Amino acid sequence: MKPDIIFDNRHDAGRKLAEVLSQYQGKPVVVLAIPNGGVPIGLEVAKAINAEFDVVITRKIPMPLSPEGGFGAIADDGTMILNENIVKKINLTMPQIDYEANKVRSVIKKRTLLYRGNRPLTRVLGKSVIVIDDGLASGITMKAAVTSIRHRRPKEIIVAVPTASTTALPLVRPVADRVITCITGAPPYAVSDYYRHWYDVPDDEVVKVLENWRAQHIMRV
């Protein structure tokens, strides 16, 4: 049985999530969204609490012959997280790990150029960082994102997602200072089940959101 639908779409999810994050209004906060699905949600949160907004690019490392699953994830600064239990279970060798990881690094490099161009990573030193995605299924990509951001010495890292699986939360909580979610779900779990209107967010939509945000921010400055 599917769970009750909670969010009309990602923008609605972002607005609902922003209500839970209202305590960060007006504080030195950076919202970092994980592309692609986290971007519309992060946009709504950043607007609502008047925060800086950018992306943190992280991708799962797909399992050989079973790409829908992942045995790890890589972030845009090179940080790599492996799920050691899965690595052992499917008997992955280091050459296999390196081969799959290098393919992901290539994708991240292309997406970084597309989304950020030559801009450096957003400075988060001493600031609160809210990391956003449209949901946590396994939690591995979020763990990579948080671990990556931690290297940049923020004041604190808050993981905020509209929905999360009960199996993902124990993976993410130890690396974050705080985890916020509107609703959790037990297996069998799918992020899309909590949205009425669900689609794969295309790259051009992400680029448009970021370009519009940057243009408006420059105008305010």
Secondary structure by P-SEA (a helix, b strand, c coil): cccccccccaaaaaaaaaaaaccccccbbbbbbccccaaaaaaaaaaaabbbbbbbbbbbbccccccccccccccccbbbbbaaaaaaaacccaaaaaaaaaaaaaaaaaaaaaccccccccccccbbbbbbccccccaaaaaaaaaaaaaacccbbbbbbccccaaaaaaccccccbbbbcccccccccccccccccccccaaaaaaaaaaaaaaaaaac
